[in-house]
Amino acid sequence: MNIPSTFSGKRKTSVARVFLKSGSGNVTYKNVLLEHLRPFHKLALLEPIRLYEQIMGKMNYDILISVIGGGKESQIQAARLAIAKALVTHSNSKELRESYLQYDRHILVADVRRKETRKPGDSKARAKRQKSYR
């Protein structure tokens, strides 16, 4: 079965693309090895990989992650989503999918909330102009 090796994930305005290729399990985030990232960013990116290894065994893929847009945290969350989607699609495992959803739904399901648009004549999205009665 020929599955595409490019997957994407979105969070706010960040879009992450994950490229899977056969290898030894190296993870590269924006041309930086995973070991050189901040601890919490590293843990967030390792969550889907650790769950995969618990269920499916050793991961035989190299993962390359490129991200555009948004801030640092939303880029990490978009990359986490893309990694999980890629691993579920490549493994074709319902057990892996269910374990992801049971662990944290946002590993596989994108958070579609967006910033509410500013309304014309008002100062903010929800704030209304104040009235003066005197």
N, C-alpha and C positions, 0 to 999 in steps of 0.2 A: 504494500500500500504506500503510495507516494504522498506524504504529508508535507506541506510547505514548512520550511524551517524558520520563518519569520513570523513573530507574533507581536501584538501590541496591547498596551494597557493605558488607560487614561485616569487621571485624577485631577480635578479642577482644570487648569489649563496646561498641565503637563501631559506629554505623550511619550511613552517609553516603547522602544522596539527591542525585542529580544531575538537574537540569532542563535539557533541551536546547531551544533555540529558535533559529530562523534569525537570523543577525546577522553581526557582523564578526569574531568570534573572541575576544571578551572573556571572561575567566574570573574569576568572583567566588567567593571562598571565605569563607563565614560573613560575608557583606556587606562583605568587604574585597577590593579588587582584588588580583590575583595579584602585581603588582609590589611590594606592600607587605609581603609575607610574608618570613620568614627564607629565606636562600639555599637551604638543603638541602630545606626544605619546598616551596619554589617549584620546584626541580629535580624533586622526586618527582612533583609534580602535572603538570609539563610533559612528563615522559617519554612517557606515552601519546599526548599531543597531537603531539609531535615525530615519533614513529613514524608516526602517522596522516598527517602532512603529507609525510613522505618517500614514502609509498606512494600516497596518494590526492590529494595536492595541497593547496591552501589549504583550511583548515577554515572553513566558512561557518555556524558555530553559535556562539551565546553560551552559556556554561556557567555555571549557578548551582549552587553546592554548599552544602547545609546538612548539619550533622553533629550527632548527639546521642550522649552517653555516652562512656565511655572516657577515655583520656589524649590528649595532643597528637599523639604519634607514631602511635598506632593510628587516630586520626581522619584523619590524612593518608593512611595506607595504605588505609583504607576508601574515602576519596574517590578515590584513584588507581585502585582496583579499579572503582569505579562509573563513572568517566570512560571507562575502557577498554571496559567492557561496553556503555556507551551508544554509543560510536563504532563498535564492531563491529556492533551491532544495526542502527544507522541506515545504515551503509554496505553491509551485506550482503556484505562482501568476505571470501572465504576467505583471500586473500593477506594481508590485514591481520591476521586471526586467527592465522594461522601465524607471522607475523613477531612478534606479541606473545608467543606461546608460546615461540618460539625465543629472543627477547631475555631474557625473564624470565617464568617460568610464573605467578608470583604477581601479574602485572598482570591476568590474566584469571581465575585460579582462586583462590578464597578459601582462606585458611589456617584450617582448622576446629579447630585446637587450642584447648582451653579449660583453665582452671584446674581441677585436680583437687579434688574436694570433701573437706572435712575429715571424718575418721571420728569417730564418737562414742567418747569415752573416751581418745582420743589427743590429742597436742598439735598435730600437723600432719597433712597429707594422707598422707604416707608414714611419718613417724616413729612408732615404737612405744614404749610405756612401757618404761622400764628395769627389769630384774629385779635384786633384791638377794638373793644366796645366803647372806649372813652377817648 
